[in-house]
Structures are given as C-alpha cells and as structure tokens.
C-alpha cells in the first residue's frame, strides 16, 4: 500500500483529501503546517508528498527546497491555489514532480497521484497511460484518448469522468457519486449532465465499453 504525506493547513480540505485518498486505498499521514510536514517527510520515506504552497508558518517552496536537498529522490506533487504563474513554474523548476491547481477535480487529482507514484524517479513515467482495453488507453499527461495509433483530445470534464470510471473499473458508479466527485456537486440538480458526458465518451470508445447500470448509473467494463 502506497504511503502519502499530505501537507495542507485548511482543516476541511485536509479531512476531505485524507478520506478521498484513504478510500482509494492509500495510507495517509497528514500535517497542517510546513514545519510539521517537513519533520514528517524527513523522518520517514513516503511514496508521494502532496504539498500546499500557502502554509501558515513557512512557504511550501521552502519545504520543497529543504526536503529535496535532504532527500533528492522524494516525489512531491504541489496542490495549491496560488495564482502567480511564476510560482507554479518555480516549484516545477525546483524539482516538484507535478502541480495540480485548486479547485481540482477528484478524478484528475487521483490520476495524477497514481501516475507520480508509478514514476521511477527519473522524470520519465513507467506507466503514463491508463489502459481501457487492448486497443484503447488514456494518456494522462497529454489528456488524450489513444485508440490504436489515433489520438483523440479529451476536454477536461470528459478526461475527469473517464479517469474516474477507470479508477472504479468494473464497479457501478452512481450518478450521485459522479456528480459529487467529477463535477463537485453535492446534490442532484435535476440535470442530465452525467448522461450527456457519458454519451460523448461512448461516441469515442468501443461499443459497450461503458455500461448503463439500471437505477444506479454507469460502469466501465473490465476487459
């Protein structure tokens, strides 16, 4: 089981992310300040550190710098709402493995985390693709659907929906779950947005790749 260190000062978001990662199958240790996160990161090896930049005591950039100086092989995914492009570029140039902006889509964040945990540390991913079946896969970094040798761009919401269904491959996903985790809507607004986006994905995939589960929602078929 992969072990993730989550450094996030906002209590509700920290609890939400801890629950999300735990339900996905990761072991999670949390820290609410940069100094706590740094102590934890230096005292134990983690498969991934998820780090906010806007922390109450020391900037996330400093945490990143000190951590990578002591543990050059540490993998750090920055999860932050900082608006300045310079800060985002700076942490990537400073050795962060990835940057995910807040607000984020759960399915995309999980796909990025899965990808970075599989990374061999050389900057090249061992598994940058998520397999759908023998002829189709998703390029997570480029957000494209690859069908044999053809590349099909995926708009953000289609990418998020498809990666969510892939995370739950073979399981029935209710419309309520999809609305909450892909769209961030915690109630049923009486819209058919889920059905519309499933229809768009079906038009790009092989027939019967996404099944309708009556009175529940949808399931991506395990092949």
DOFI-241937 format. One line per 3 residues: their letters; for each residue x, y, z of N, C-alpha, C, O. Coordinates in steps of 0.05 Angstrom, whole numbers, plus 5000, padded with zeros to 4 digits. Layout:
% residues N
A	X:Y:Z:X:Y:Z:X:Y:Z:X:Y:Z | ... $
This chain:
% residues 223
XXX	5017:4976:5000:5000:5000:5000:5018:5025:5000:5035:5028:5017 | 5014:5042:4980:5030:5067:4979:5023:5085:5002:5000:5087:5011 | 5043:5099:5012:5041:5117:5034:5044:5146:5025:5065:5153:5013 $
XXX	5024:5163:5030:5024:5191:5021:5025:5209:5045:5011:5205:5065 | 5042:5229:5044:5042:5251:5064:5027:5275:5052:5034:5285:5031 | 5006:5283:5066:4990:5306:5057:4996:5330:5075:4991:5329:5099 $
XXX	5006:5351:5064:5012:5376:5079:4992:5397:5070:4995:5409:5048 | 4972:5402:5086:4950:5421:5079:4940:5433:5105:4933:5419:5124 | 4938:5460:5105:4931:5474:5130:4901:5477:5134:4892:5480:5157 $
XXX	4885:5476:5113:4856:5481:5115:4843:5455:5126:4844:5435:5112 | 4831:5456:5150:4822:5431:5162:4801:5415:5146:4804:5391:5144 | 4781:5429:5134:4761:5414:5120:4772:5401:5095:4766:5378:5089 $
XXX	4790:5415:5081:4802:5404:5057:4821:5381:5064:4822:5361:5050 | 4835:5384:5086:4853:5363:5095:4837:5338:5101:4846:5316:5094 | 4815:5341:5115:4798:5318:5121:4786:5305:5096:4785:5281:5094 $
XXX	4777:5322:5077:4766:5312:5053:4786:5296:5037:4781:5274:5027 | 4810:5308:5034:4831:5294:5019:4840:5269:5032:4845:5249:5019 | 4842:5270:5059:4850:5246:5073:4831:5223:5069:4838:5200:5065 $
XXX	4805:5230:5070:4784:5210:5065:4785:5200:5036:4783:5176:5031 | 4788:5218:5017:4789:5210:4989:4812:5191:4984:4809:5171:4970 | 4835:5198:4993:4859:5181:4989:4857:5155:5004:4865:5134:4993 $
XXX	4846:5156:5028:4843:5131:5043:4823:5112:5030:4828:5088:5029 | 4801:5123:5020:4781:5106:5006:4792:5095:4980:4783:5074:4970 | 4812:5108:4968:4824:5099:4944:4844:5076:4949:4851:5062:4930 $
XXX	4852:5073:4974:4870:5051:4980:4898:5060:4989:4915:5043:4993 | 4902:5086:4993:4928:5095:5002:4929:5098:5033:4908:5103:5045 | 4953:5095:5044:4957:5101:5072:4965:5130:5073:4982:5139:5058 $
XXX	4952:5146:5091:4956:5175:5091:4965:5185:5118:4953:5178:5139 | 4986:5201:5117:4994:5216:5141:4990:5246:5135:4997:5255:5113 | 4979:5261:5153:4973:5289:5148:4989:5307:5166:4998:5300:5188 $
XXX	4994:5331:5156:5007:5353:5171:4993:5379:5164:4984:5383:5141 | 4991:5397:5184:4976:5421:5180:4994:5446:5176:4984:5468:5170 | 5020:5443:5180:5038:5465:5176:5063:5455:5160:5067:5431:5157 $
XXX	5078:5474:5150:5101:5467:5135:5122:5454:5153:5135:5435:5144 | 5126:5463:5177:5146:5452:5195:5138:5423:5203:5155:5406:5204 | 5113:5418:5208:5103:5391:5214:5108:5373:5190:5117:5350:5193 $
XXX	5101:5383:5167:5104:5367:5143:5133:5360:5137:5140:5338:5129 | 5151:5380:5142:5179:5375:5137:5190:5355:5156:5206:5337:5148 | 5183:5357:5182:5192:5337:5201:5183:5309:5194:5198:5290:5195 $
XXX	5158:5307:5185:5148:5281:5178:5162:5270:5153:5169:5247:5152 | 5166:5287:5133:5179:5279:5108:5208:5271:5112:5218:5254:5097 | 5221:5283:5131:5249:5277:5136:5253:5253:5155:5275:5241:5156 $
XXX	5232:5246:5169:5234:5224:5188:5226:5197:5177:5232:5176:5189 | 5213:5197:5154:5203:5172:5142:5202:5176:5112:5198:5198:5102 | 5204:5154:5097:5202:5155:5068:5173:5151:5060:5159:5133:5069 $
XXX	5164:5168:5042:5137:5167:5031:5138:5162:5001:5157:5170:4987 | 5117:5150:4991:5115:5145:4962:5109:5171:4947:5117:5175:4924 | 5096:5190:4961:5090:5216:4949:5083:5236:4972:5071:5228:4992 $
XXX	5092:5260:4968:5084:5282:4986:5066:5301:4970:5074:5311:4949 | 5042:5306:4981:5024:5325:4969:5025:5350:4985:5019:5350:5009 | 5034:5372:4973:5042:5396:4988:5028:5421:4978:5029:5427:4955 $
XXX	5016:5435:4997:5005:5461:4992:5028:5482:4993:5048:5477:5007 | 5025:5504:4979:5045:5525:4980:5039:5546:5001:5057:5558:5012 | 5013:5551:5005:5005:5573:5023:5000:5561:5051:4977:5555:5058 $
XXX	5021:5559:5066:5021:5547:5093:5024:5569:5114:5035:5590:5108 | 5015:5564:5138:5014:5586:5158:5041:5594:5170:5044:5616:5181 | 5061:5576:5168:5087:5582:5181:5109:5588:5161:5122:5609:5162 $
XXX	5114:5569:5143:5135:5573:5123:5124:5566:5096:5107:5549:5094 | 5133:5580:5075:5123:5575:5048:5128:5546:5039:5148:5534:5046 | 5110:5536:5023:5113:5509:5012:5138:5507:4995:5150:5485:4994 $
XXX	5147:5529:4982:5171:5528:4967:5195:5521:4984:5213:5507:4976 | 5196:5532:5009:5218:5526:5027:5217:5497:5036:5238:5484:5038 | 5193:5487:5041:5190:5459:5048:5201:5441:5026:5216:5422:5031 $
XXX	5194:5448:5001:5203:5433:4978:5233:5433:4976:5246:5413:4972 | 5245:5457:4979:5274:5460:4976:5289:5444:4997:5308:5430:4990 | 5281:5446:5022:5295:5432:5043:5291:5402:5041:5310:5387:5044 $
XXX	5267:5394:5034:5262:5365:5031:5279:5353:5009:5291:5332:5013 | 5279:5366:4985:5294:5355:4963:5324:5356:4967:5339:5340:4956 | 5333:5376:4983:5362:5377:4989:5370:5353:5006:5392:5342:5003 $
XXX	5352:5345:5024:5358:5323:5042:5351:5296:5030:5365:5276:5034 | 5330:5296:5014:5321:5271:5001:5316:5277:4971:5293:5282:4963 | 5336:5276:4955:5333:5283:4926:5314:5265:4911:5303:5274:4891 $
XXX	5309:5241:4921:5291:5223:4907:5262:5226:4915:5244:5212:4904 | 5256:5244:4934:5229:5248:4943:5212:5258:4920:5220:5275:4904 | 5187:5248:4919:5168:5257:4898:5147:5275:4911:5134:5267:4930 $
XXX	5145:5299:4900:5127:5319:4912:5107:5329:4891:5115:5338:4869 | 5082:5327:4897:5061:5338:4880:5050:5363:4894:5041:5361:4917 | 5052:5386:4881:5042:5411:4892:5012:5413:4887:5003:5410:4864 $
XXX	4997:5418:4908:4968:5422:4905:4961:5449:4917:4961:5452:4942 | 4957:5469:4900:4955:5497:4911:4938:5515:4893:4934:5509:4870 | 4929:5536:4906:4912:5556:4891:4928:5581:4884:4916:5601:4876 $
XXX	4954:5580:4887:4969:5605:4881:4964:5613:4852:4966:5597:4833 | 4957:5639:4848:4950:5648:4821:4974:5655:4803:4972:5656:4779 | 4997:5660:4816:5020:5670:4801:5033:5647:4785:5041:5627:4796 $
XXX	5034:5651:4759:5047:5631:4741:5076:5627:4749:5086:5605:4748 | 5089:5649:4757:5118:5647:4764:5122:5628:4788:5142:5613:4787 | 5105:5628:4807:5108:5609:4830:5103:5581:4821:5116:5562:4830 $
XXX	5084:5577:4804:5078:5550:4794:5102:5539:4778:5110:5516:4783 | 5112:5555:4760:5135:5547:4745:5159:5543:4763:5175:5524:4759 | 5162:5560:4783:5185:5559:4801:5187:5532:4816:5209:5521:4819 $
XXX	5164:5522:4826:5165:5497:4841:5171:5473:4822:5183:5454:4831 | 5161:5475:4798:5167:5453:4778:5197:5454:4771:5210:5433:4770 | 5207:5478:4767:5236:5480:4762:5252:5472:4787:5275:5464:4784 $
XXX	5240:5475:4810:5254:5469:4835:5253:5439:4842:5263:5431:4863 | 5240:5423:4825:5241:5394:4830:5215:5381:4836:5214:5356:4839 | 5193:5396:4838:5167:5384:4842:5160:5366:4819:5166:5372:4796 $
XXX	5147:5343:4825:5140:5324:4804:5116:5333:4788:5114:5326:4764 | 5098:5349:4800:5074:5357:4786:5061:5380:4802:5068:5385:4825 | 5043:5394:4788:5028:5416:4800:4999:5412:4793:4992:5410:4769 $
XXX	4981:5411:4813:4952:5410:4808:4940:5435:4821:4945:5440:4845 | 4925:5449:4806:4913:5474:4816:4887:5469:4831:4872:5451:4824 | 4883:5484:4852:4857:5485:4866:4840:5507:4853:4851:5527:4845 $
XXX	4814:5503:4851:4799:5479:4857:4805:5457:4837:4811:5462:4814 | 4804:5432:4846:4812:5410:4829:4788:5390:4826:4769:5391:4842 | 4791:5373:4807:4771:5352:4803:4783:5326:4815:4805:5319:4809 $
XXX	4768:5313:4832:4778:5290:4847:4790:5269:4828:4812:5259:4833 | 4776:5263:4806:4786:5242:4788:4812:5249:4776:4830:5232:4773 | 4816:5275:4769:4841:5283:4757:4864:5282:4777:4886:5273:4771 $
XXX	4858:5291:4801:4878:5291:4822:4887:5262:4827:4911:5257:4830 | 4869:5243:4829:4876:5215:4834:4892:5204:4811:4911:5188:4816 | 4885:5211:4787:4901:5202:4764:4929:5212:4765:4948:5198:4759 $
XXX	4933:5238:4772:4959:5249:4774:4975:5236:4797:4999:5230:4794 | 4962:5231:4819:4976:5218:4841:4984:5190:4833:5007:5181:4839 | 4966:5175:4821:4973:5148:4812:4997:5148:4793:5015:5131:4795 $
XXX	4996:5166:4775:5018:5169:4755:5045:5175:4769:5065:5162:4762 | 5045:5193:4788:5070:5201:4801:5080:5179:4820:5105:5175:4823 | 5063:5164:4832:5072:5142:4849:5084:5120:4832:5103:5106:4842 $
XXX	5075:5117:4808:5087:5097:4790:5113:5107:4777:5128:5091:4765 | 5119:5132:4779:5143:5144:4767:5168:5131:4778:5169:5126:4802 | 5188:5127:4761:5212:5114:4771:5232:5134:4783:5254:5126:4791 $
XXX	5225:5160:4783:5243:5180:4795:5262:5192:4775:5276:5211:4782 | 5262:5183:4751:5280:5194:4731:5268:5216:4715:5281:5228:4698 | 5242:5223:4721:5229:5243:4705:5213:5230:4683:5198:5244:4669 $
XXX	5216:5204:4678:5200:5191:4658:5182:5171:4672:5190:5156:4689 | 5156:5172:4664:5138:5154:4677:5139:5126:4666:5141:5122:4641 | 5139:5106:4684:5138:5078:4674:5111:5072:4662:5109:5055:4645 $
XXX	5090:5085:4672:5063:5079:4663:5047:5105:4660:5030:5110:4676 | 5053:5121:4639:5039:5146:4636:5011:5142:4624:4997:5162:4618 | 5003:5117:4619:4977:5111:4607:4960:5095:4625:4970:5078:4641 $
XXX	4934:5099:4623:4914:5082:4637:4900:5065:4615:4888:5076:4597 | 4902:5039:4618:4891:5021:4598:4860:5019:4601:4850:5015:4623 | 4846:5021:4579:4817:5017:4579:4812:4988:4570:4797:4973:4582 $
XXX	4824:4981:4547:4823:4954:4537:4847:4950:4519:4865:4966:4520 | 4848:4928:4504:4872:4922:4488:4877:4944:4467:4901:4948:4460 | 4857:4958:4458:4861:4977:4436:4859:5006:4445:4864:5024:4428 $
XXX	4852:5012:4470:4848:5039:4478:4861:5045:4505:4861:5027:4523 | 4872:5068:4508:4883:5077:4534:4883:5107:4536:4878:5121:4516 | 4887:5117:4560:4887:5146:4564:4915:5155:4570:4929:5144:4587 $
XXX	4924:5176:4555:4950:5189:4561:4944:5210:4582:4932:5231:4576 | 4952:5204:4607:4945:5222:4629:4958:5249:4627:4946:5270:4632 | 4983:5250:4618:4998:5275:4617:4987:5293:4595:4985:5317:4599 $
XXX	4980:5282:4572:4970:5298:4550:4940:5300:4549:4928:5314:4533 | 4926:5285:4567:4897:5285:4568:4885:5278:4541:4868:5292:4530 | 4895:5255:4530:4885:5246:4504:4877:5217:4506:4888:5201:4521 $
XXX	4857:5211:4491:4849:5183:4487:4864:5171:4464:4864:5183:4442 | 4877:5149:4468:4892:5136:4447:4878:5110:4439:4875:5092:4455 | 4868:5110:4414:4855:5086:4403:4872:5075:4381:4873:5087:4359 $
XXX	4886:5053:4387:4907:5043:4369:4927:5065:4365:4940:5073:4384 | 4931:5075:4341:4951:5096:4336:4939:5123:4334:4953:5143:4329 | 4913:5125:4338:4899:5151:4336:4897:5164:4363:4890:5152:4383 $
XXX	4902:5190:4363:4900:5206:4388:4875:5224:4386:4871:5238:4366 | 4859:5223:4407:4834:5239:4408:4835:5257:4433:4835:5247:4455 | 4837:5283:4429:4838:5301:4453:4813:5298:4470:4791:5294:4459 $
XXX	4816:5300:4496:4794:5299:4515:4790:5325:4529:4809:5334:4543 | 4768:5338:4527:4763:5362:4543:4765:5354:4573:4762:5331:4580 | 4769:5374:4590:4776:5369:4618:4755:5352:4631:4762:5333:4645 $
XXX	4729:5358:4627:4708:5343:4642:4706:5314:4631:4701:5296:4647 | 4710:5310:4605:4709:5283:4595:4733:5267:4605:4730:5243:4612 | 4756:5280:4607:4780:5267:4618:4775:5259:4647:4782:5237:4655 $
XXX	4764:5277:4662:4759:5272:4691:4739:5249:4694:4743:5232:4711 | 4718:5249:4678:4698:5228:4680:4710:5201:4673:4705:5181:4686 | 4725:5200:4651:4736:5175:4642:4756:5164:4662:4756:5140:4668 $
XXX	4774:5181:4673:4793:5171:4692:4779:5162:4718:4789:5144:4731 | 4757:5175:4725:4742:5166:4749:4731:5138:4744:4733:5121:4761 | 4719:5134:4721:4708:5108:4715:4730:5087:4714:4726:5064:4722 $
XXX	4753:5095:4704:4776:5076:4703:4785:5069:4731:4793:5046:4736 | 4785:5089:4749:4793:5083:4777:4774:5062:4789:4782:5047:4807 | 4749:5062:4780:4729:5044:4791:4722:5022:4771:4699:5012:4771 $
XXX	4740:5015:4754:4735:4997:4732:4722:4971:4742:4731:4958:4760 | 4699:4964:4729:4684:4941:4737:4664:4946:4759:4648:4928:4765 | 4664:4970:4770:4645:4976:4792:4624:4995:4781:4628:5011:4763 $
XXX	4600:4993:4792:4578:5011:4785:4582:5037:4800:4586:5038:4824 | 4581:5059:4785:4584:5086:4796:4557:5100:4794:4546:5104:4772 | 4546:5109:4816:4520:5122:4815:4523:5150:4804:4545:5162:4804 $
XXX	4501:5161:4794:4501:5188:4784:4508:5208:4807:4522:5228:4802 | 4499:5202:4831:4505:5219:4854:4535:5220:4859:4547:5241:4864 | 4548:5197:4857:4578:5196:4861:4592:5212:4839:4610:5227:4845 $
XXX	4583:5208:4815:4595:5222:4792:4592:5252:4794:4610:5267:4789 | 4568:5261:4802:4563:5289:4805:4581:5301:4827:4592:5323:4824 | 4584:5286:4849:4600:5296:4872:4630:5296:4866:4644:5315:4871 $
XXX	4640:5274:4854:4669:5271:4851:4680:5282:4825:4703:5290:4824 | 4664:5284:4804:4674:5294:4779:4665:5323:4775:4681:5339:4765 | 4641:5330:4783:4631:5357:4779:4632:5374:4805:4629:5398:4804 $
XXX	4637:5361:4828:4638:5375:4853:4610:5385:4862:4609:5405:4877 | 4589:5372:4853:4562:5379:4861:4552:5359:4881:4549:5335:4876 | 4546:5369:4906:4538:5351:4927:4509:5345:4929:4499:5333:4949 $
XXX	4494:5351:4908:4465:5345:4907:4457:5341:4878:4472:5348:4860 | 4434:5329:4874:4424:5325:4847:4410:5349:4837:4388:5355:4847 | 4421:5364:4818:4408:5389:4809:4386:5384:4789:4375:5403:4777 $
XXX	4379:5359:4784:4358:5353:4764:4367:5356:4736:4351:5361:4718 | 4393:5354:4731:4404:5357:4704:4413:5330:4693:4419:5311:4709 | 4414:5327:4667:4424:5302:4655:4453:5305:4646:4462:5291:4627 $
XXX	4468:5322:4660:4496:5327:4651:4513:5302:4651:4529:5298:4633 | 4508:5284:4670:4524:5259:4671:4518:5242:4646:4536:5232:4633 | 4493:5240:4640:4485:5224:4616:4496:5236:4590:4505:5221:4572 $
XXX	4496:5262:4589:4507:5276:4565:4537:5269:4561:4545:5263:4539 | 4552:5271:4583:4581:5267:4581:4587:5237:4577:4606:5231:4563 | 4571:5220:4589:4575:5191:4583:4570:5186:4553:4585:5170:4541 $
XXX	4550:5199:4542:4544:5195:4514:4567:5205:4497:4573:5193:4476 | 4580:5227:4504:4603:5237:4489:4627:5217:4490:4640:5212:4470 | 4631:5205:4514:4653:5186:4516:4646:5161:4500:4664:5149:4487 $
XXX	4621:5152:4501:4613:5128:4486:4618:5131:4456:4625:5112:4442 | 4614:5156:4446:4618:5160:4418:4648:5158:4410:4654:5154:4386 | 4666:5159:4429:4694:5157:4424:4706:5130:4430:4728:5124:4421 $
XXX	4691:5114:4445:4702:5088:4454:4688:5065:4439:4668:5069:4424 | 4698:5041:4443:4686:5017:4431:4658:5013:4443:4653:5021:4466 | 4640:5001:4427:4613:4996:4438:4613:4980:4464:4630:4962:4467 $
XXX	4596:4987:4482:4592:4973:4507:4616:4976:4526:4618:4961:4546 | 4634:4995:4521:4656:5000:4540:4645:5011:4566:4654:5003:4588 | 4625:5028:4564:4612:5039:4587:4583:5028:4588:4567:5034:4570 $
XXX	4577:5013:4608:4551:5001:4611:4532:5019:4628:4542:5032:4647 | 4507:5018:4622:4487:5030:4639:4478:5010:4660:4471:4988:4653 | 4480:5018:4685:4470:5000:4707:4443:5011:4716:4441:5033:4727 $
XXX	4423:4996:4710:4396:5006:4714:4391:5015:4742:4398:5002:4762 | 4378:5039:4745:4371:5051:4770:4395:5058:4788:4392:5064:4811 | 4419:5057:4776:4443:5064:4791:4459:5085:4777:4460:5108:4786 $
XXX	4471:5078:4754:4488:5096:4740:4503:5082:4718:4491:5071:4699 | 4530:5083:4719:4546:5072:4697:4570:5056:4708:4578:5059:4731 | 4580:5039:4690:4603:5022:4697:4621:5019:4673:4611:5014:4651 $
XXX	4647:5023:4676:4666:5018:4655:4673:4989:4657:4682:4979:4677 | 4669:4974:4635:4672:4945:4635:4701:4937:4638:4718:4947:4624 | 4706:4919:4655:4733:4908:4659:4738:4887:4637:4722:4868:4634 $
X	4759:4891:4622:4766:4872:4600:4794:4860:4604:4803:4844:4588 $
